[in-house]
Each structure stands twice: as C-alpha cells, then as structure tokens.
Amino acid sequence: MDKMADIRQSAAYARYISSIGWRVEKISGVNVFIRNLGIAKIQRADVPIDFPKVPGVWMTKLEPVNFGQVPKGFRQDGWPLLASKTQRIDLDNIKLKKDARYCLKKALSAQCSVLRNNFDEFYKLWKKAAGIKRLWIPPEKNYWTLINTFGKNAFCITIDNLAGAVVLVHQKIAYYYYAAALPEAKKRLLPYSVVWELMKEARKRGCKVWDWEGIYDERWPNKGWKGFTHFKKSFGGYEVSFPGSFTRWF
C-alpha cells in the first residue's frame, strides 16, 4: 500500500470542506470533518489504534488509507463514501495500452479547440453531461469554492466544449477529480485527448503520480463503474486498494 498523503488530508481540502458547512478539527494528527448533526468522517488517514472519541459526535465514519489494525470500537460497514480502489500511474513512465494508443492517435488526428483553465466552461459542460445521464453534481457555488481554495493547484482542460476534466494537485500527485463528456465527444474519442493533455500539464507542474480517483471494485460492485474503469486502465499503471469503511457509534 502506498504511503502517499491523500488530498483529503491536505490543508486546502480542510479549508474547502470547512467553507461548505463542516467543522474541521485536527485530532491525533488527522483531519476530522464534523457536521452539526453529530456525525464525523475521517478519510484516507493512518489512524492510531487508540483514536479518541470525537467530542459531541455520536457516529464517526472512518475510511483508512492502510490495511491493518482498526481503531478500537470501529466495525466495518458496507457503504464507503470514497472509491475503495483506484488506479495510479507513474507520470515519468507512462505506458499506454494498445487500445489507448489507437484511440488517442485517432482523437489527436482531428483539429480540435483546446481550452485551458476555463473552469466556467467546464462547469457548464459538466452540468449538461450530468443532465443527460440524470447524475447529481455539486452546486456551482461549492464547485467554485473548491477551485478557488486550491488555486494554482487546480487546473482543467476542455476540448471543443464537448469533453473536459478538472485536476487537483497535492504533494506532486495529480487527482483526476471531475470529468465530463457529451455523447458526441465519446464518438470522437475526445476523453483520451483530454486526459493526455492533463497528464502533460501535470508533468510540467512537477507531478510524479496520476491518481484516477476510483475504479471498479469487486468487493463493493457497481456495474456502472465498469465502463470508465476500462477507459482508465487503458492508460496503464497499477491498482491501489483501500480497506473500505468503518463506523463507530456512541
């Protein structure tokens, strides 16, 4: 299991989640996010076995980064909030699989308009794509709060206003955080071009690792994840699994 610090434990993410209504406390060296309803969550942290009770909280949700001993009182549950498995790529050694090389070559052969860091255009595209699939996306206010909180550590690419994605950076890890593609973009294989442009930008910024932020996990199967998992894995890399989620009640 990788020992890299996760973006959920960054100071920028703590500021973001605080600004959208959570209380943030640092307990035993980890970020704890608390709701006024008495619910807390701890995400992607290495938590000590004697982790204390969070004051004023009746339920704590834990998604640890490492396998091993679970803090006292926590029991595994079946509803992870974060993806329980991801795919990572060494950005200094990208090895595309044959189908990705073919799709990327075909996508790059056409003339396209590539926009960089037009976050407003991306949100419009994302909202339109989500509407077609009837998927929920965060309110625009929260989206802009995230982008502004990360500042220079957030960047995006959109191509022909048909496909795009937002990447967040923490400790030289580039997180593929939000993505969208309209049906026409998929026909033209534009998502491959989007990712390729983002990876090149991540390397320019000194990033060493690309994190896809979730792939299909047979432990908690979701058939809807199989399609984009095939897409992500076509760029190569290696799997990283997390223990899942645990709950402690008081």
C-alpha positions in Angstrom: 0.0 0.0 0.0 1.3 3.4 -1.0 2.3 5.8 1.9 1.5 9.0 0.0 -0.6 11.6 1.8 -4.1 11.8 0.4 -5.7 15.0 -0.8 -8.5 14.6 1.8 -5.8 15.2 4.5 -4.4 18.4 2.9 -4.8 21.9 4.4 -6.5 23.1 1.2 -9.2 20.4 1.3 -9.8 21.1 5.0 -10.4 24.8 4.1 -12.7 23.8 1.3 -14.9 21.4 3.4 -15.0 24.0 6.2 -16.3 26.6 3.8 -19.2 24.4 2.8 -20.5 23.8 6.3 -18.3 21.2 8.0 -16.3 21.8 11.2 -12.7 20.7 10.9 -10.6 19.5 13.8 -7.1 18.1 13.9 -7.2 15.0 16.2 -4.2 12.7 16.5 -2.6 14.4 13.5 -5.5 13.7 11.1 -8.3 15.9 9.6 -11.7 15.1 11.1 -14.7 16.6 9.4 -17.8 17.1 11.6 -21.4 18.0 10.9 -23.6 19.8 13.4 -25.9 16.7 13.4 -23.2 14.9 15.4 -21.7 13.0 12.5 -18.0 12.9 11.7 -15.9 11.5 8.9 -12.2 10.7 8.7 -11.0 10.0 5.1 -7.7 8.4 3.8 -5.8 8.8 7.1 -3.5 6.5 9.1 -5.4 6.5 12.4 -3.8 5.2 15.6 -5.4 2.1 17.4 -6.4 4.3 20.4 -8.0 7.0 18.4 -10.2 9.0 20.9 -13.9 9.8 20.8 -14.6 12.9 18.9 -16.3 15.4 21.2 -20.0 15.9 20.5 -20.2 13.2 17.9 -22.5 10.1 18.0 -21.3 8.5 14.8 -17.8 8.5 13.2 -17.2 7.2 9.7 -13.6 6.1 9.0 -12.1 5.3 5.6 -8.4 4.4 6.4 -5.6 4.5 4.0 -3.8 1.4 5.1 -4.8 -2.2 5.8 -4.1 -3.5 9.3 -5.3 -2.7 12.8 -8.6 -0.8 13.0 -9.0 1.7 15.9 -10.9 0.5 18.9 -14.7 0.4 18.5 -14.8 0.7 14.8 -16.7 -2.0 12.8 -16.6 -2.5 9.0 -19.7 -1.4 7.2 -20.8 -1.8 3.6 -21.2 1.8 2.4 -17.9 3.5 1.5 -18.1 7.2 0.8 -14.9 7.3 -1.3 -13.9 4.9 -4.0 -12.4 1.8 -2.3 -10.0 1.1 -5.2 -8.1 3.4 -7.6 -5.6 3.2 -10.4 -2.3 5.2 -10.3 0.3 6.0 -13.0 3.9 6.9 -12.6 4.0 10.1 -14.7 7.7 9.6 -15.5 6.9 6.2 -17.0 3.5 6.3 -18.8 2.8 3.1 -20.7 -0.4 3.3 -22.7 -2.1 0.0 -23.7 -2.7 -0.8 -27.3 -6.3 0.3 -27.4 -5.5 3.7 -25.6 -2.7 4.3 -28.1 -5.1 3.7 -31.0 -7.9 5.9 -29.6 -5.5 8.7 -28.7 -3.9 8.7 -32.1 -7.4 8.8 -33.8 -8.6 11.6 -31.4 -5.5 13.7 -32.0 -5.7 13.4 -35.8 -8.6 15.8 -35.9 -8.5 19.6 -35.5 -9.8 20.5 -32.0 -10.1 23.6 -29.9 -8.3 23.0 -26.5 -9.1 25.5 -23.7 -7.0 25.6 -20.6 -8.3 26.6 -17.2 -11.7 27.8 -18.4 -13.4 26.5 -15.2 -16.6 28.2 -16.0 -16.9 26.5 -19.4 -16.1 23.1 -17.8 -18.9 23.5 -15.2 -21.5 24.3 -18.0 -20.3 21.2 -19.9 -20.4 19.1 -16.7 -23.9 20.2 -15.9 -25.1 19.4 -19.4 -23.5 16.0 -19.4 -24.8 15.2 -16.0 -28.3 16.2 -17.0 -28.3 13.7 -19.9 -27.4 10.9 -17.5 -29.5 12.3 -14.7 -26.5 12.4 -12.4 -26.0 14.7 -9.4 -23.2 17.2 -9.4 -22.3 19.7 -6.6 -23.9 23.2 -6.7 -21.9 25.8 -8.7 -21.2 27.7 -5.6 -19.5 24.7 -4.0 -17.6 23.9 -7.2 -16.1 27.4 -7.3 -15.2 27.2 -3.6 -13.2 24.1 -4.4 -11.4 25.7 -7.4 -10.7 28.9 -5.5 -9.4 27.1 -2.4 -6.9 25.0 -4.4 -6.0 28.0 -6.5 -2.8 27.2 -8.6 -3.2 23.6 -7.6 -6.3 23.2 -9.7 -6.3 23.1 -13.5 -8.6 21.9 -16.2 -8.8 21.2 -19.9 -11.9 21.3 -22.2 -11.9 20.3 -25.8 -14.5 21.7 -28.3 -16.8 22.3 -25.4 -17.6 18.6 -25.6 -15.3 16.9 -23.1 -13.2 18.1 -20.2 -11.8 17.4 -16.7 -10.5 19.1 -13.6 -7.4 18.0 -11.8 -6.4 18.9 -8.3 -2.7 18.6 -7.1 -1.4 17.7 -3.7 2.2 16.7 -2.9 3.1 16.0 -6.5 0.0 13.8 -7.0 -2.4 14.8 -9.8 -6.0 13.8 -8.9 -8.5 13.3 -11.8 -11.2 15.0 -9.8 -14.1 15.9 -12.0 -14.8 14.9 -15.6 -17.5 15.2 -18.3 -18.1 14.2 -21.8 -21.1 14.6 -24.1 -22.2 11.8 -26.5 -20.5 13.5 -29.5 -17.2 13.6 -27.6 -17.3 9.9 -26.9 -17.9 9.2 -30.6 -14.8 11.3 -31.4 -12.8 9.7 -28.5 -12.1 13.2 -27.1 -11.8 11.9 -23.4 -8.5 10.4 -24.5 -7.2 13.7 -25.7 -8.4 15.4 -22.5 -6.5 13.0 -20.3 -3.4 13.2 -22.4 -3.3 17.0 -22.2 -3.9 16.9 -18.5 -1.1 14.4 -17.9 1.3 16.5 -19.9 0.3 19.6 -17.8 0.7 17.6 -14.6 4.2 16.6 -15.6 5.1 20.3 -16.4 3.9 21.1 -12.9 6.3 18.6 -11.4 3.7 15.9 -10.5 5.1 12.4 -10.2 1.8 10.4 -9.8 -1.5 10.4 -11.5 -4.5 9.2 -9.4 -7.7 8.3 -11.2 -9.8 8.8 -8.1 -11.7 5.5 -8.3 -12.2 2.3 -10.4 -14.5 -0.7 -10.2 -14.0 -2.8 -7.0 -15.5 -6.3 -6.9 -15.8 -6.0 -3.1 -18.4 -3.3 -3.5 -19.6 -3.9 -7.1 -21.2 -1.2 -9.1 -21.7 -2.2 -12.7 -21.9 1.4 -13.8 -18.2 1.8 -13.0 -17.0 -0.9 -15.4 -17.1 1.3 -18.5 -14.9 4.1 -17.2 -12.7 1.6 -15.4 -11.8 0.1 -18.7 -11.0 3.6 -20.0 -8.8 4.4 -17.1 -6.9 1.1 -17.1 -6.1 1.6 -20.8 -3.6 4.2 -19.7 -1.7 1.6 -17.8 -0.5 2.0 -14.2 -1.2 -0.1 -11.1 -4.1 -0.7 -8.8 -4.3 0.6 -5.2 -6.9 -0.9 -2.9 -8.2 0.6 0.4 -9.7 -1.2 3.3 -13.2 0.2 2.8 -15.2 2.0 5.5 -15.7 1.5 9.2 -18.2 3.1 11.7 -18.1 3.7 15.4 -21.3 4.6 17.3 -21.8 6.3 20.6 
